[in-house]
Amino acid sequence: MSRALALAHRLSGIALAFFLPAHFWVLSRALELDAFLAWTEQPAVKAAEWGLVTLLALHLAGGLRVLALEFLPWRDWAKGLAALAAGFTVAAGLAFALAL
Amino acid sequence: MSRRAETLLWVAQRASAAVLGVCVLVHLATIIYAVQGGLTGAEILARTRGNTAWFTFYTVFVIAVAVHAPIGLRAVLAEWFGWRGRARDFALIAFAVVLAGMGLQAVSGVFA
């Protein structure tokens, strides 16, 4: 599980790095925000939004796991930390899906 | 790249990760709170415009991201694509500058 989470952490980081310029571009055009928000009402865009929020939660949880393994004397907890990270990702994904 | 520079990048990656850990938690909570009941441009901007605390928070967030993402991509480019050396580092510095520039412009558009 730890290896799968490390790979997921990396893939989510790559996806977020590609997404950020587009995110910043939309936000910098604040005056056209309503037109953009109307576009985001489409189900496919909502699904993509959910995917992005879940990827962000996954990258956060995976990163906190790396910091804990590197800086805290918790090496024996690797499996527990991976499970914790996976659990946090699922919880954040569900919370966002319920809020949508 | 010298060993010292590599160490500096490692420290920058971990330090920015620690800052981002807090920023992303707050950002996720804000997103989940804000999307309830739908979003409108006017509602978002009424909440954000002129808010110094959020302006400062998101400025720090953008700078931490501009440090963190290129260093992360640097390892990916080396390990998965075998791209090392100065050209890669210059490309990533350019990416960092673009991220910081676009991010600060977004912060200014939404919060200033």
Backbone of each chain as ProteinMPNN parsed JSONL, in Angstrom:
{"seq_chain_A": "MSRALALAHRLSGIALAFFLPAHFWVLSRALELDAFLAWTEQPAVKAAEWGLVTLLALHLAGGLRVLALEFLPWRDWAKGLAALAAGFTVAAGLAFALAL", "coords_chain_A": {"N_chain_A": [[0.827, -1.213, 0.0], [1.988, 1.215, 0.745], [3.731, 1.718, -1.388], [1.975, 2.027, -3.513], [0.668, 4.297, -2.654], [2.751, 6.132, -2.67], [3.225, 6.303, -5.416], [0.741, 7.284, -6.242], [0.833, 9.727, -4.945], [2.85, 11.011, -6.36], [1.771, 11.052, -8.996], [-0.562, 12.557, -8.567], [0.595, 14.958, -7.866], [1.829, 15.733, -10.277], [-0.432, 16.059, -11.903], [-1.722, 18.167, -10.546], [0.185, 20.186, -10.843], [-0.023, 20.705, -13.559], [-2.63, 21.6, -13.672], [-2.689, 23.961, -12.158], [-1.78, 26.45, -13.562], [-4.003, 26.909, -15.271], [-6.054, 27.2, -13.391], [-5.207, 29.522, -12.01], [-5.333, 31.329, -14.122], [-8.064, 31.497, -14.715], [-9.01, 32.567, -12.268], [-7.737, 35.021, -12.252], [-9.187, 36.435, -14.025], [-11.396, 37.773, -12.808], [-13.667, 39.293, -13.327], [-15.073, 37.938, -15.23], [-16.117, 35.82, -13.93], [-18.716, 34.778, -13.443], [-19.596, 33.784, -15.936], [-17.804, 31.726, -16.258], [-18.439, 30.164, -14.012], [-20.981, 29.336, -14.723], [-20.375, 27.642, -16.815], [-19.146, 25.632, -15.347], [-21.235, 24.235, -14.321], [-21.904, 22.008, -15.758], [-22.273, 18.454, -15.808], [-19.971, 16.876, -16.406], [-17.897, 18.653, -15.882], [-18.31, 19.138, -13.212], [-17.685, 16.599, -12.244], [-14.987, 16.538, -12.905], [-14.08, 18.594, -11.267], [-14.557, 17.442, -8.777], [-12.708, 15.369, -8.978], [-10.317, 16.83, -9.02], [-10.299, 18.097, -6.488], [-10.195, 15.845, -4.895], [-7.743, 14.794, -5.713], [-6.103, 16.814, -4.736], [-6.493, 16.506, -1.978], [-5.463, 13.945, -1.732], [-2.782, 14.38, -2.479], [-1.972, 16.079, -0.456], [-2.321, 14.402, 1.82], [-0.574, 12.308, 1.164], [1.819, 13.736, 1.125], [2.034, 14.647, 3.769], [2.407, 12.221, 4.952], [4.952, 11.53, 3.947], [6.49, 13.578, 5.142], [6.112, 12.902, 7.838], [7.34, 10.38, 7.936], [9.953, 11.083, 7.332], [10.731, 13.006, 9.21], [9.806, 12.367, 11.748], [10.126, 9.991, 14.439], [8.903, 7.568, 13.325], [9.116, 5.238, 11.792], [8.236, 2.603, 11.878], [5.601, 2.877, 11.526], [4.765, 2.979, 8.957], [2.821, 1.594, 7.406], [0.491, 2.18, 8.797], [0.414, 4.964, 8.522], [0.065, 5.178, 5.766], [-2.467, 4.059, 5.504], [-3.898, 5.919, 6.956], [-3.549, 8.177, 5.37], [-4.866, 7.371, 3.031], [-7.427, 7.105, 4.047], [-8.001, 9.751, 4.824], [-8.058, 10.968, 2.298], [-10.284, 9.735, 1.087], [-12.264, 10.621, 2.865], [-12.166, 13.42, 2.477], [-12.841, 13.569, -0.233], [-15.456, 12.55, -0.165], [-16.69, 14.445, 1.492], [-16.546, 16.739, -0.11], [-18.045, 15.891, -2.316], [-20.551, 15.631, -1.132], [-21.025, 18.267, -0.491], [-21.307, 19.465, -2.952]], "CA_chain_A": [[0.0, 0.0, 0.0], [2.855, 2.39, 0.809], [4.267, 1.989, -2.743], [0.867, 2.545, -4.324], [0.398, 5.664, -2.214], [3.859, 6.966, -3.15], [2.979, 6.533, -6.848], [-0.434, 8.165, -6.329], [1.293, 11.049, -4.503], [3.589, 11.599, -7.475], [0.856, 11.31, -10.129], [-1.446, 13.673, -8.213], [1.422, 16.171, -7.914], [1.989, 16.103, -11.689], [-1.733, 16.555, -12.374], [-1.981, 19.475, -9.935], [1.108, 21.163, -11.441], [-0.582, 21.084, -14.875], [-3.906, 22.281, -13.457], [-2.539, 25.266, -11.502], [-1.809, 27.634, -14.445], [-5.38, 27.135, -15.739], [-6.787, 27.683, -12.213], [-4.795, 30.91, -11.783], [-5.79, 32.129, -15.261], [-9.507, 31.745, -14.518], [-9.212, 33.453, -11.116], [-7.24, 36.376, -12.533], [-10.229, 37.104, -14.813], [-12.498, 37.761, -11.831], [-14.874, 39.94, -13.859], [-15.808, 36.966, -16.055], [-16.284, 34.654, -13.063], [-20.052, 34.181, -13.565], [-19.644, 32.996, -17.177], [-17.048, 30.501, -15.994], [-19.196, 29.344, -13.051], [-22.087, 28.723, -15.478], [-19.753, 26.533, -17.551], [-18.806, 24.541, -14.412], [-22.459, 23.516, -13.911], [-22.028, 20.768, -16.538], [-21.914, 17.28, -14.979], [-18.587, 16.423, -16.634], [-17.002, 19.597, -15.208], [-18.474, 18.853, -11.766], [-16.921, 15.378, -11.959], [-13.566, 16.907, -12.963], [-13.829, 19.37, -10.034], [-14.464, 16.471, -7.678], [-11.432, 14.684, -9.165], [-9.216, 17.728, -8.641], [-10.305, 18.275, -5.032], [-9.735, 14.576, -4.314], [-6.296, 14.722, -5.973], [-5.448, 17.741, -3.804], [-6.522, 15.848, -0.662], [-4.536, 12.816, -1.82], [-1.404, 14.883, -2.491], [-1.725, 16.576, 0.907], [-2.173, 13.269, 2.742], [0.673, 11.619, 0.796], [2.937, 14.601, 1.522], [2.157, 14.618, 5.243], [2.983, 10.902, 5.259], [6.396, 11.618, 3.676], [7.104, 14.415, 6.187], [6.103, 12.134, 9.094], [8.354, 9.311, 7.84], [11.31, 11.655, 7.294], [11.098, 13.875, 10.335], [9.37, 11.857, 13.05], [10.663, 8.633, 14.634], [7.72, 6.725, 13.142], [9.351, 4.377, 10.626], [7.45, 1.366, 11.979], [4.203, 3.221, 11.328], [4.571, 3.267, 7.529], [1.529, 1.072, 6.926], [-0.565, 2.946, 9.468], [0.366, 6.294, 7.914], [-0.51, 5.021, 4.425], [-3.904, 3.861, 5.685], [-4.421, 7.208, 7.42], [-3.561, 9.064, 4.194], [-5.942, 6.907, 2.148], [-8.679, 7.422, 4.736], [-8.216, 11.201, 4.732], [-8.421, 11.268, 0.912], [-11.676, 9.299, 0.887], [-13.134, 11.501, 3.658], [-12.231, 14.736, 1.822], [-13.593, 13.376, -1.478], [-16.876, 12.404, 0.19], [-17.184, 15.726, 2.024], [-16.741, 17.651, -1.241], [-19.161, 15.371, -3.119], [-21.789, 15.948, -0.414], [-21.216, 19.722, -0.499], [-21.57, 19.934, -4.324]], "C_chain_A": [[0.862, 1.266, 0.0], [3.388, 2.757, -0.572], [3.192, 2.582, -3.632], [0.596, 3.999, -3.96], [1.5, 6.611, -2.687], [3.668, 7.289, -4.634], [1.803, 7.497, -7.033], [-0.057, 9.589, -5.937], [2.002, 11.757, -5.66], [2.659, 11.97, -8.627], [-0.082, 12.485, -9.82], [-0.676, 14.99, -8.253], [1.594, 16.663, -9.344], [0.684, 16.719, -12.209], [-2.005, 17.959, -11.827], [-1.067, 20.549, -10.54], [0.596, 21.624, -12.809], [-1.87, 21.893, -14.718], [-3.718, 23.723, -12.969], [-2.539, 26.474, -12.445], [-3.227, 27.952, -14.938], [-6.232, 27.722, -14.604], [-6.489, 29.169, -11.978], [-5.335, 31.825, -12.886], [-7.267, 32.489, -15.1], [-9.718, 32.755, -13.392], [-8.748, 34.879, -11.392], [-8.24, 37.153, -13.388], [-11.51, 37.159, -13.986], [-13.784, 38.348, -12.395], [-15.71, 38.982, -14.702], [-16.152, 35.702, -15.264], [-17.649, 33.974, -13.263], [-20.178, 33.321, -14.819], [-18.921, 31.668, -16.956], [-17.836, 29.574, -15.051], [-20.378, 28.659, -13.739], [-21.569, 27.496, -16.242], [-19.495, 25.337, -16.627], [-20.045, 23.772, -13.933], [-22.637, 22.198, -14.671], [-21.561, 19.571, -15.698], [-20.464, 16.826, -15.155], [-17.597, 17.336, -15.916], [-17.085, 19.393, -13.699], [-17.647, 17.625, -11.375], [-15.423, 15.689, -11.948], [-13.177, 17.706, -11.714], [-13.652, 18.426, -8.852], [-13.107, 15.751, -7.753], [-10.27, 15.542, -8.688], [-9.14, 17.918, -7.13], [-9.785, 17.0, -4.357], [-8.227, 14.404, -4.537], [-5.525, 15.626, -5.008], [-5.383, 17.119, -2.411], [-5.522, 14.691, -0.628], [-3.083, 13.295, -1.753], [-1.015, 15.419, -1.109], [-1.445, 15.404, 1.848], [-0.872, 12.506, 2.459], [1.895, 12.417, 1.236], [3.138, 14.607, 3.027], [2.757, 13.292, 5.691], [4.505, 10.929, 5.057], [7.089, 12.426, 4.771], [7.177, 13.651, 7.511], [7.19, 11.062, 9.074], [9.769, 9.886, 7.921], [11.708, 12.361, 8.586], [10.659, 13.37, 11.703], [9.876, 10.416, 13.207], [9.553, 7.573, 14.497], [7.904, 5.706, 12.028], [8.498, 3.096, 10.656], [5.974, 1.605, 11.663], [3.857, 3.399, 9.849], [3.201, 2.816, 7.032], [0.361, 1.861, 7.512], [-0.722, 4.322, 8.841], [-0.257, 6.23, 6.526], [-2.024, 4.858, 4.521], [-4.579, 5.164, 6.092], [-4.567, 8.169, 6.232], [-4.703, 8.68, 3.252], [-7.305, 7.274, 2.742], [-9.008, 8.901, 4.642], [-8.676, 11.585, 3.332], [-9.88, 10.919, 0.646], [-12.629, 10.252, 1.614], [-13.291, 12.861, 2.979], [-13.04, 14.647, 0.532], [-15.085, 13.28, -1.208], [-17.462, 13.728, 0.665], [-17.45, 16.7, 0.882], [-17.923, 17.202, -2.091], [-20.496, 15.72, -2.451], [-22.094, 17.441, -0.455], [-21.617, 20.227, -1.881], [-23.056, 20.126, -4.599]], "O_chain_A": [[0.528, 2.257, -0.648], [3.493, 3.936, -0.909], [3.443, 3.509, -4.402], [0.329, 4.83, -4.828], [1.227, 7.751, -3.06], [3.918, 8.416, -5.061], [1.853, 8.404, -7.864], [-0.56, 10.55, -6.519], [1.784, 12.944, -5.906], [2.747, 13.071, -9.171], [-0.364, 13.306, -10.692], [-1.231, 16.022, -8.631], [1.516, 17.864, -9.604], [0.693, 17.76, -12.866], [-2.465, 18.835, -12.559], [-1.492, 21.689, -10.729], [0.758, 22.787, -13.178], [-2.164, 22.765, -15.535], [-4.498, 24.605, -13.326], [-3.236, 27.449, -12.164], [-3.612, 29.119, -15.017], [-7.034, 28.628, -14.83], [-7.402, 29.97, -11.774], [-5.743, 32.956, -12.619], [-7.668, 33.633, -15.318], [-10.508, 33.689, -13.533], [-9.293, 35.833, -10.837], [-8.163, 38.379, -13.475], [-12.559, 36.665, -14.397], [-14.876, 37.948, -11.99], [-16.913, 39.185, -14.87], [-16.44, 34.654, -15.841], [-17.738, 32.746, -13.254], [-20.791, 32.254, -14.782], [-19.375, 30.62, -17.414], [-17.892, 28.362, -15.263], [-20.739, 27.536, -13.385], [-22.231, 26.46, -16.307], [-19.604, 24.184, -17.045], [-19.919, 22.775, -13.222], [-23.442, 21.359, -14.265], [-20.574, 19.667, -14.968], [-19.806, 16.439, -14.19], [-16.58, 16.87, -15.401], [-16.078, 19.462, -12.993], [-16.999, 17.603, -10.329], [-14.68, 15.184, -11.106], [-12.089, 17.524, -11.168], [-12.74, 18.578, -8.04], [-12.444, 15.548, -6.736], [-9.351, 15.05, -8.034], [-8.053, 17.903, -6.552], [-9.038, 17.062, -3.38], [-7.519, 13.924, -3.651], [-4.45, 15.27, -4.526], [-4.354, 17.192, -1.74], [-4.828, 14.482, 0.367], [-2.255, 12.699, -1.063], [0.114, 15.238, -0.654], [-0.457, 15.409, 2.582], [-0.16, 12.109, 3.382], [2.892, 11.842, 1.67], [4.27, 14.576, 3.51], [3.506, 13.229, 6.666], [5.255, 10.416, 5.887], [8.138, 12.026, 5.275], [8.176, 13.736, 8.225], [7.881, 10.856, 10.071], [10.668, 9.272, 8.496], [12.866, 12.321, 9.001], [11.101, 13.9, 12.722], [10.035, 9.704, 12.215], [9.299, 6.796, 15.417], [6.927, 5.342, 11.373], [8.095, 2.577, 9.615], [5.193, 0.66, 11.547], [2.785, 3.907, 9.518], [2.509, 3.553, 6.33], [-0.615, 2.168, 6.828], [-1.84, 4.8, 8.648], [-1.018, 7.118, 6.144], [-2.773, 5.434, 3.732], [-5.68, 5.478, 5.639], [-5.568, 8.875, 6.106], [-5.416, 9.543, 2.739], [-8.215, 7.696, 2.027], [-10.159, 9.27, 4.407], [-9.567, 12.42, 3.175], [-10.62, 11.706, 0.055], [-13.662, 10.646, 1.072], [-14.396, 13.4, 2.904], [-13.832, 15.54, 0.231], [-15.89, 13.86, -1.937], [-18.578, 14.094, 0.297], [-18.457, 17.408, 0.892], [-18.716, 18.029, -2.539], [-21.46, 16.065, -3.134], [-23.257, 17.847, -0.455], [-22.205, 21.303, -1.991], [-23.434, 20.515, -5.704]]}, "seq_chain_B": "MSRRAETLLWVAQRASAAVLGVCVLVHLATIIYAVQGGLTGAEILARTRGNTAWFTFYTVFVIAVAVHAPIGLRAVLAEWFGWRGRARDFALIAFAVVLAGMGLQAVSGVFA", "coords_chain_B": {"N_chain_B": [[24.677, 20.102, -10.824], [25.682, 21.551, -7.711], [26.429, 19.809, -4.622], [25.631, 21.244, -2.436], [23.693, 22.948, -3.461], [21.79, 21.065, -4.199], [21.06, 20.104, -1.67], [19.946, 22.41, -0.643], [17.71, 22.659, -2.292], [16.321, 20.388, -1.496], [15.73, 21.049, 1.165], [14.161, 23.323, 0.678], [12.02, 22.14, -0.626], [10.893, 20.528, 1.411], [10.363, 22.451, 3.383], [8.567, 24.131, 2.042], [6.591, 22.266, 1.666], [5.705, 21.861, 4.271], [4.55, 24.351, 4.84], [2.594, 24.332, 2.863], [1.081, 22.192, 3.735], [-0.482, 23.216, 5.811], [-1.747, 25.306, 4.397], [-3.179, 23.945, 2.332], [-4.951, 22.379, 3.798], [-6.571, 24.366, 4.996], [-7.515, 25.54, 2.635], [-8.939, 23.415, 1.427], [-10.958, 23.038, 3.35], [-12.194, 25.521, 3.126], [-13.104, 25.454, 0.452], [-14.958, 23.317, 0.565], [-16.781, 24.369, 2.358], [-17.56, 26.698, 0.985], [-18.749, 25.92, -1.468], [-21.217, 24.925, -0.883], [-24.607, 25.097, -1.584], [-24.156, 26.337, -3.963], [-22.306, 28.635, -6.161], [-21.706, 32.115, -6.789], [-20.297, 34.719, -8.825], [-20.471, 37.303, -7.72], [-21.029, 36.75, -5.043], [-18.703, 35.387, -4.268], [-16.726, 37.373, -4.69], [-17.647, 39.388, -2.982], [-17.062, 38.311, -0.564], [-14.334, 38.066, -0.666], [-12.926, 40.36, -1.71], [-10.791, 42.981, -0.704], [-10.115, 41.776, 1.628], [-7.713, 41.53, 3.843], [-6.483, 39.532, 5.402], [-7.067, 37.082, 4.085], [-5.922, 37.707, 1.636], [-3.212, 37.863, 2.317], [-2.827, 35.242, 3.235], [-3.322, 33.702, 0.854], [-1.334, 34.752, -0.77], [0.993, 33.833, 0.44], [0.478, 31.119, 0.082], [0.551, 30.86, -2.739], [3.253, 31.518, -3.245], [4.559, 29.459, -1.873], [3.641, 27.279, -3.381], [4.798, 27.876, -5.857], [7.431, 27.428, -5.286], [7.412, 24.761, -4.479], [6.162, 23.034, -6.483], [7.8, 23.097, -8.937], [10.199, 21.931, -7.95], [9.357, 19.412, -7.234], [8.563, 18.447, -9.764], [11.049, 18.379, -10.908], [12.364, 16.128, -9.849], [10.699, 14.159, -10.919], [11.108, 14.51, -13.689], [13.786, 13.789, -13.869], [13.859, 11.125, -12.863], [11.859, 9.659, -14.259], [11.977, 10.458, -16.905], [14.591, 10.817, -17.51], [15.671, 13.327, -17.821], [18.05, 15.583, -17.103], [20.265, 18.159, -15.799], [21.296, 21.516, -16.939], [19.471, 22.657, -18.762], [17.005, 21.511, -18.111], [16.769, 22.557, -15.497], [16.642, 25.311, -15.992], [14.269, 25.429, -17.457], [12.499, 24.683, -15.444], [12.842, 26.742, -13.629], [11.751, 28.776, -15.13], [9.124, 27.832, -15.202], [8.496, 28.065, -12.489], [8.559, 30.839, -12.204], [6.469, 31.587, -13.913], [4.296, 30.32, -12.621], [4.346, 31.691, -10.131], [3.909, 34.322, -11.023], [1.397, 34.176, -12.406], [-0.156, 33.178, -10.321], [0.011, 35.178, -8.332], [-1.191, 37.222, -9.69], [-3.764, 36.188, -9.887], [-4.465, 36.121, -7.157], [-4.422, 38.833, -6.638], [-6.496, 39.655, -8.342], [-8.74, 38.472, -7.164], [-8.702, 39.061, -4.408], [-7.674, 41.661, -3.879]], "CA_chain_B": [[24.386, 21.011, -9.704], [26.52, 21.216, -6.563], [25.764, 19.088, -3.524], [25.024, 22.251, -1.557], [22.46, 23.402, -4.115], [20.825, 19.952, -4.097], [20.581, 20.103, -0.285], [19.083, 23.585, -0.506], [16.442, 22.331, -2.953], [15.639, 19.408, -0.637], [15.189, 21.802, 2.307], [13.088, 24.181, 0.163], [10.884, 21.267, -0.927], [10.258, 20.118, 2.673], [9.836, 23.641, 4.069], [7.355, 24.562, 1.329], [5.574, 21.233, 1.926], [5.143, 22.105, 5.603], [3.659, 25.518, 4.701], [1.453, 23.907, 2.048], [0.248, 21.292, 4.528], [-1.47, 24.067, 6.492], [-2.516, 26.051, 3.39], [-4.113, 23.072, 1.607], [-6.028, 22.011, 4.741], [-7.475, 25.527, 5.087], [-8.118, 25.71, 1.3], [-9.935, 22.345, 1.257], [-12.101, 23.34, 4.234], [-12.873, 26.69, 2.543], [-13.814, 25.001, -0.762], [-16.11, 22.489, 0.944], [-17.755, 25.279, 2.975], [-18.052, 27.724, 0.053], [-19.547, 25.411, -2.595], [-22.561, 24.522, -0.439], [-25.637, 26.025, -2.051], [-23.751, 26.932, -5.24], [-21.424, 29.797, -6.113], [-21.855, 33.162, -7.809], [-19.135, 35.604, -8.846], [-20.684, 38.411, -6.78], [-20.925, 36.211, -3.678], [-17.283, 35.105, -4.009], [-15.95, 38.614, -4.604], [-18.073, 40.135, -1.797], [-16.385, 37.701, 0.578], [-12.875, 38.083, -0.788], [-12.339, 41.669, -2.038], [-10.4, 43.848, 0.403], [-9.86, 40.992, 2.84], [-6.245, 41.484, 3.969], [-6.033, 38.25, 5.969], [-7.076, 36.072, 3.02], [-4.944, 38.138, 0.628], [-1.897, 37.444, 2.82], [-2.806, 33.772, 3.254], [-3.184, 33.148, -0.5], [-0.035, 35.163, -1.311], [1.944, 32.84, 0.982], [0.107, 29.851, -0.562], [1.067, 30.885, -4.12], [4.727, 31.483, -3.232], [4.949, 28.093, -1.478], [3.377, 26.406, -4.533], [5.773, 28.179, -6.915], [8.686, 26.788, -4.871], [7.216, 23.317, -4.296], [5.817, 22.263, -7.694], [8.937, 22.849, -9.85], [11.191, 21.008, -7.356], [8.757, 18.082, -7.363], [8.66, 18.044, -11.175], [12.47, 18.149, -11.196], [12.641, 14.718, -9.555], [9.947, 13.346, -11.874], [11.779, 14.597, -14.993], [15.038, 13.028, -13.795], [13.665, 9.687, -12.61], [10.977, 9.001, -15.233], [12.274, 10.841, -18.287], [16.037, 10.912, -17.669], [16.074, 14.703, -18.18], [18.815, 16.234, -16.04], [21.141, 19.201, -16.329], [20.934, 22.938, -16.841], [18.281, 22.996, -19.563], [15.842, 21.158, -17.276], [16.641, 23.487, -14.368], [16.178, 26.605, -16.507], [12.847, 25.265, -17.792], [11.736, 24.646, -14.188], [12.86, 28.102, -13.062], [10.743, 29.51, -15.911], [7.813, 27.367, -14.729], [8.296, 28.663, -11.16], [8.26, 32.272, -12.395], [5.116, 31.653, -14.496], [3.346, 29.97, -11.551], [4.295, 32.792, -9.156], [3.306, 35.488, -11.681], [-0.033, 33.938, -12.626], [-0.788, 32.993, -9.019], [-0.116, 36.469, -7.644], [-2.192, 37.974, -10.454], [-5.061, 35.64, -9.472], [-4.71, 36.595, -5.787], [-4.732, 40.252, -6.732], [-7.812, 39.783, -8.974], [-9.837, 37.988, -6.306], [-8.675, 39.578, -3.031], [-7.235, 43.065, -3.712]], "C_chain_B": [[25.171, 20.571, -8.482], [25.693, 20.513, -5.483], [25.017, 20.055, -2.604], [23.687, 22.727, -2.135], [21.381, 22.326, -4.036], [20.213, 19.911, -2.695], [19.596, 21.247, -0.061], [17.707, 23.317, -1.127], [15.636, 21.353, -2.104], [14.973, 20.126, 0.542], [14.004, 22.663, 1.846], [11.828, 23.358, -0.105], [10.139, 20.884, 0.359], [9.651, 21.318, 3.398], [8.547, 24.109, 3.386], [6.231, 23.549, 1.55], [4.905, 21.469, 3.281], [4.161, 23.285, 5.561], [2.39, 25.092, 3.956], [0.527, 22.967, 2.804], [-0.863, 22.076, 5.222], [-2.38, 24.741, 5.45], [-3.564, 25.161, 2.718], [-5.262, 22.637, 2.518], [-7.063, 23.128, 4.829], [-8.23, 25.701, 3.769], [-9.212, 24.665, 1.072], [-11.185, 22.63, 2.089], [-12.902, 24.509, 3.652], [-13.693, 26.285, 1.323], [-15.101, 24.274, -0.368], [-17.202, 23.355, 1.592], [-18.402, 26.165, 1.904], [-18.974, 27.166, -1.035], [-20.969, 25.01, -2.186], [-23.583, 25.572, -0.884], [-25.255, 26.749, -3.326], [-22.924, 28.197, -5.051], [-21.867, 30.834, -7.141], [-20.624, 34.063, -7.706], [-19.261, 36.698, -7.801], [-20.501, 37.946, -5.334], [-19.455, 35.968, -3.303], [-16.533, 36.414, -3.768], [-16.353, 39.465, -3.395], [-17.334, 39.621, -0.559], [-14.873, 37.949, 0.539], [-12.274, 39.481, -0.932], [-12.044, 42.493, -0.782], [-10.118, 43.106, 1.695], [-8.345, 40.743, 2.971], [-5.751, 40.131, 4.469], [-5.984, 37.175, 4.883], [-6.092, 36.424, 1.913], [-3.547, 37.663, 1.044], [-1.765, 35.924, 2.777], [-2.56, 33.218, 1.851], [-1.892, 33.601, -1.189], [1.047, 34.177, -0.851], [1.733, 31.49, 0.287], [0.731, 29.781, -1.971], [2.596, 30.785, -4.138], [5.211, 30.073, -2.866], [4.74, 27.113, -2.635], [4.437, 26.613, -5.62], [7.156, 27.606, -6.586], [8.544, 25.262, -4.974], [7.033, 22.539, -5.608], [7.025, 22.05, -8.627], [9.975, 21.876, -9.269], [10.657, 19.573, -7.429], [8.863, 17.565, -8.794], [10.101, 17.712, -11.558], [12.836, 16.674, -10.969], [11.938, 13.812, -10.561], [10.666, 13.335, -13.236], [13.074, 13.773, -15.003], [14.77, 11.521, -13.739], [12.852, 8.986, -13.691], [11.359, 9.311, -16.676], [13.769, 11.006, -18.555], [16.522, 12.301, -18.06], [16.731, 15.366, -16.981], [19.586, 17.399, -16.652], [20.516, 20.582, -16.341], [19.659, 23.281, -17.595], [17.008, 22.687, -18.766], [15.651, 22.19, -16.165], [16.165, 24.863, -14.822], [14.685, 26.539, -16.847], [11.997, 25.308, -16.524], [11.737, 26.005, -13.485], [11.814, 28.952, -13.789], [9.339, 29.126, -15.447], [7.483, 27.987, -13.362], [7.892, 30.134, -11.291], [6.846, 32.446, -12.947], [4.067, 31.37, -13.42], [3.195, 31.122, -10.56], [3.572, 33.99, -9.773], [1.802, 35.32, -11.844], [-0.78, 33.826, -11.299], [-0.997, 34.317, -8.304], [-1.129, 37.363, -8.362], [-3.609, 37.516, -10.06], [-5.426, 36.138, -8.072], [-5.124, 38.061, -5.818], [-6.132, 40.458, -7.326], [-8.958, 39.441, -8.035], [-9.881, 38.715, -4.949], [-8.37, 41.073, -2.905], [-8.403, 44.026, -3.92]], "O_chain_B": [[25.319, 19.375, -8.23], [24.467, 20.604, -5.435], [23.948, 19.752, -2.075], [22.699, 22.887, -1.42], [20.205, 22.628, -3.833], [19.009, 19.71, -2.54], [18.571, 21.094, 0.603], [16.677, 23.695, -0.569], [14.415, 21.472, -2.003], [13.82, 19.858, 0.878], [12.977, 22.731, 2.521], [10.713, 23.812, 0.152], [8.909, 20.909, 0.398], [8.56, 21.221, 3.961], [7.566, 24.44, 4.051], [5.059, 23.921, 1.614], [3.694, 21.298, 3.424], [3.087, 23.233, 6.16], [1.274, 25.434, 4.347], [-0.677, 22.941, 2.548], [-2.024, 21.667, 5.225], [-3.603, 24.752, 5.588], [-4.711, 25.576, 2.553], [-6.406, 22.537, 2.076], [-8.267, 22.884, 4.749], [-9.43, 25.974, 3.768], [-10.29, 24.994, 0.578], [-12.312, 22.489, 1.614], [-14.132, 24.497, 3.678], [-14.837, 26.713, 1.169], [-16.181, 24.564, -0.884], [-18.393, 23.109, 1.401], [-19.617, 26.365, 1.9], [-19.887, 27.862, -1.48], [-21.823, 24.783, -3.043], [-23.443, 26.762, -0.601], [-25.948, 27.68, -3.738], [-22.843, 28.755, -3.956], [-22.342, 30.487, -8.223], [-19.994, 34.162, -6.654], [-18.307, 36.999, -7.083], [-19.905, 38.642, -4.511], [-19.016, 36.288, -2.199], [-15.803, 36.556, -2.787], [-15.521, 40.181, -2.838], [-17.024, 40.378, 0.36], [-14.22, 38.032, 1.579], [-11.229, 39.766, -0.347], [-12.904, 42.682, 0.077], [-9.908, 43.724, 2.738], [-7.781, 39.873, 2.307], [-4.72, 39.637, 4.013], [-4.998, 36.447, 4.764], [-5.49, 35.533, 1.314], [-2.795, 37.129, 0.228], [-0.745, 35.384, 2.347], [-1.692, 32.364, 1.666], [-1.403, 32.92, -2.09], [1.893, 33.746, -1.635], [2.697, 30.805, -0.055], [1.351, 28.783, -2.341], [3.164, 30.054, -4.949], [6.152, 29.557, -3.47], [5.56, 26.221, -2.849], [4.914, 25.653, -6.226], [7.952, 27.333, -7.484], [9.428, 24.572, -5.482], [7.673, 21.508, -5.815], [7.253, 20.923, -9.067], [10.564, 21.087, -10.008], [11.419, 18.634, -7.659], [9.205, 16.404, -9.021], [10.345, 16.87, -12.423], [13.523, 16.059, -11.784], [12.507, 12.815, -11.007], [10.813, 12.282, -13.856], [13.415, 13.145, -16.005], [15.378, 10.744, -14.476], [13.127, 7.83, -14.01], [11.092, 8.511, -17.573], [14.175, 11.298, -19.68], [17.633, 12.457, -18.567], [16.08, 15.671, -15.983], [19.566, 17.602, -17.866], [19.409, 20.807, -15.85], [18.858, 24.094, -17.134], [16.066, 23.479, -18.742], [14.535, 22.645, -15.913], [15.381, 25.512, -14.13], [13.933, 27.472, -16.563], [10.913, 25.89, -16.516], [10.763, 26.376, -12.83], [11.09, 29.736, -13.173], [8.467, 29.985, -15.313], [6.345, 28.382, -13.108], [7.004, 30.612, -10.586], [6.109, 33.333, -12.516], [3.071, 32.085, -13.314], [2.082, 31.493, -10.189], [2.722, 34.604, -9.128], [1.025, 36.2, -11.473], [-1.9, 34.318, -11.168], [-2.061, 34.555, -7.733], [-1.832, 38.155, -7.734], [-4.523, 38.329, -9.919], [-6.567, 36.532, -7.831], [-6.05, 38.476, -5.121], [-6.874, 41.328, -6.872], [-10.025, 40.051, -8.102], [-10.96, 38.956, -4.407], [-8.769, 41.694, -1.92], [-8.228, 45.241, -3.821]]}, "name": "protein", "num_of_chains": 2, "seq": "MSRALALAHRLSGIALAFFLPAHFWVLSRALELDAFLAWTEQPAVKAAEWGLVTLLALHLAGGLRVLALEFLPWRDWAKGLAALAAGFTVAAGLAFALALMSRRAETLLWVAQRASAAVLGVCVLVHLATIIYAVQGGLTGAEILARTRGNTAWFTFYTVFVIAVAVHAPIGLRAVLAEWFGWRGRARDFALIAFAVVLAGMGLQAVSGVFA"}
